[in-house]
């Protein structure tokens, strides 16, 4: 099995690479500014330009993109967020359209931001939202779908908030929670569509093994409110949860980026469930206990 992973130095990309190396796959990873971690240096063949792409890749997993939480959403930052996803995907896939290399199954790793803020549960059939994030994800997916005539299988995995013991969102929340500073943000009722890292990897395997093409939500089946997330994290760590942060100061401080904290989505992984995928961690508290105490 020959695979190519973009975003291979990130939380999920590196985790996929490690698993594929253990399975004996031939792993190629797109490497940009961030060097490969030491654990992947021997097992991943670095790809640095489209000239390095050749032959047939059974799987191409496109996870490239600057962090949406990496800085204030100035006009310059928004252009970077879009170009690191949309422009990069165009540059990555254009040689495949020209026949310079081929792909068996393309997975484009987009996000549940596609739906925009939601107040009630949504599935893959819900329409695109109308905010900046939704437009960016929609354009990103459209770019990937340009290969429809070239690649038989294209999956658009819309990932929620990934909980991992290796970092990411949980890494940012854990220390304040341990100090008793778990906080309700705004009214605390914004949806948090999370997924345990193990289920994210399991669901990705399921997508490949069962040829789930088109949009697929990679979230746990039971999203929670932001307040419930904070309370559950504090309870698992045996700490209090009484802090409150009104939305107005966050809006003033973070500007448009405050949407990440004050707006949310209630996303249901309908296609995974309908196809028979069984979640190892469908509920939040056991997931947090596994990650923090396992």
N, C-alpha and C positions, 0 to 999 in steps of 0.2 A: 504494500500500500504506500503510495507516494503522495505526500500532503504538503501544502503550502499554507502557512499561517502568517497573516499580517497582524501587527500588534503583539508579536510574540514575546516582547519584554514586559508586557502588562500583566496584571493580576490573573486574568482568565487565559490569555494567550500562553503565558509561561506554564500554567497548570495543564492546559491541553497538550502542550509540547512534551512535558514530562510523562504524561500518560501514554502518548503515542510512541515515545521512545521505548518505554517499558514493553509495549506491545510489538516492538520490532518494526515499526513503520519507518520509512525513509522521510525524515522531517526536514523541510526547508522553512526558514523563518525570515520574514522581511525585517531587516535591521536598519534603523535610521540613526538618530543621534544617540539613543541609549544603547550601550553595548549589551550583548547577551550576558545574562547572569552566569556565574561560573558553573552552576549545575547543568547548564544547557550547552556550554561551549563545545563539548565533544560530540553531542548527539544531534545538534542542529546545524544544517548547512546554511550559512548566511546568504541572504539575497539582498543586494543593496540598490540595484537599478533594474529596470524592466529588461535590460540586455541580459540579465542573469536568468531570465525565465525561459525555459525550453522544455520540450517533451510534453508528457501528459501528467497532470496532477489528478489523482483520483478524487481528492477533496481540496477545495480552497476555502479557507475560513478567514473572512475579512473582518478583522476587529480593529483596524486602524482608526485613529481619531484622537485629537487633543482632548484632555479632560474638561468636561463641562463645568467642573468645580475648581478649575485651575486658575481662576482670576475673575475680576469683575467683567461683566458683559458689556464692555465698551464696544463701539463700532468696530474697532480694530480686532478685538477679541472674537466678536461674532464672525468676522470674516475668516479668522483662523479656524474657528470651530467648523465652519462650513467647508473651507478648502481642504482641511485635513481629512475630511470624510468624502465629500462629493468630488472634488478635483482629484484627490488621490485615487479614489475608486475608478474614475475615468481613466487615469494614467495606467493603473494596474491592469484593467481589463481590455483596454484598446488593443494591445498586441494579440490577445486571444481572438478578438474579432477579426484581426488581420491574418490569423492562422499561424502566428509565431509560437504559440503553445496552446494546449487544450486542457479542458476542465471536465471532469466527470460530474461532480456535484458541487455547486457553489453555495456557500452559506454566507449571507451578508449579515453581520451582527449589528443590527440597528437597536432601537430602544422603544420602550413603552411611551416615551415622549411623543410618539406618533399621534396618540389620542388627545393630546392636550389635557388640561385639567378636567377631571370628571368627578361628578358627585354620586354616581351610581355605577354598578359593575358594568364593564364592557368586555366584549370578546373580540376575536379577530375580524368580525364582520362590521365593527363600529367604524364610522367615518373618521377621516383625519381631522385633527384639531385645527385651530387657526392662529396659534401663537408662534413665536420664533422657533421653539424646539420642534413643534409639529411640522412646520414647513421644512426645517432642515432634515428631519428624518424622512419625510416624504420624498424630498429631492434626492436623498441618499439612496433610498430604495429604488427610485426611478432609474437612477444611474446603473444600479446593479441589473435591473431588468432589461437594460439595453442588450444584454447577452442572450435574450430569450431565443433568438434564432440560431445561436451558436452552442448554447449549453442546455441540455435537456432538463436538468434538475437545478432549480434555483429556489433556495429557502431564505426567507426574511425573518430572522429570529429577533423578536422584540423583547429585550432583556429588561427586567426590573432591577430593584436594589439587591445586589448580590451580597450575601452575608458570608464572610470568610474569616477563618482564624489567622490568615496570612496578611490581613490589612483591609484596604478598601473602606467602605462606610463603617463597618463594625469597629475597625481599628480606630477611627476617629471618635466614635461614640463611647468606646469602652472606658477610657481614662476619666472623662468627666463623670460617667456613671459610677465608677469606683470611688470617686471623691464625693458622691452624693449630689451631683450636679445635673442629673438627668432633667431635661427641660421640656415643657410643653411650648411649642412654637405657634404663635397666633392662637387660633381657637382650638388647635390640636386635632381637628376633625378631618384634615386632609389625608387622603388615602396613601398608604405605603404598601406598594406591591413588591414584596420581597421574595427572595428565593435562596435557599441554602446552596452553598457552592457545590456540594455533592450532587444535588438534584439538577443544577445547571449542567454539569458534565454528563450526568445520566440522561437528561433530556436531549442534549446535543447528540449523543450516541443514538438515541431513539429516532431523532430526525433523520439521521443518515440511514439507520437500519430499516426504517419503515417508509423511506422516500416521502417524507412530509414536505411538500413543496408549497411555495406561497408563504403568507405570513403565519408565524407560530409564536405565541406568547410564551416566553420562558420566565414564568413567575409561579410561586406557590399558589395553590387553589384558594387560600384563605388570607386575603390582604387584610391589613389592620389600619386603624387610624394612627396618626403620628403620636398622639397621646398614649395610645395603647402600646405602641412600640417602646416608648420611653419608660412607661410603667413596668412593662414586662422585663425589659433589660435591667432595670433597677431591682426588681424582685428576684431575678435569677442571681444577681450579684449581692443580694441581701443588703441593699442600700435604699435610702428614702428617695422619693420622687415628688418634689413639691415646687420646683422652680418653674417660673412662667416668664415667657418673653413675648410681649405684645408684637403684633405684626408691623406696626408703624415704624418703630426704630429699625427693624430689619430692612424694611423697604428703603429707609433713608440711607442706611449704611451700605447695603448691597445692591441697591437699584434693581435692575431687571433680573439680576442673578438671584434675588430673593424668591423668585418663583420656584427655585429648586427646593426651598424649605417650606414655603407657605402654600404652594399648590401641589396637588397630588393626583394620583390615578388609582382607581379601583379596578384592577385588571384580572381577568379570569383566563387561565390557560385552557380554553375550551378544546382546542384541537388536540393537545396532548392527552387530555382526559378522554375525549371521544375515541381516540385511537388506542387507548388501553394503557397509557403510561401510568405507573404506580409511583407516587411520590414517597420518598423515604422520610421526608420531613414536611408534611402538609400544614403543620401548625407551628406558630412562632416560638412558643416557650420551649418545647422539646428541641427545636433547632438551635436556639440560643444556649440551652444547657449543653448540647453536644459540642458546640464550638468553644464555649467558655470553660467548661468543666470536664470535657471528654479527654 
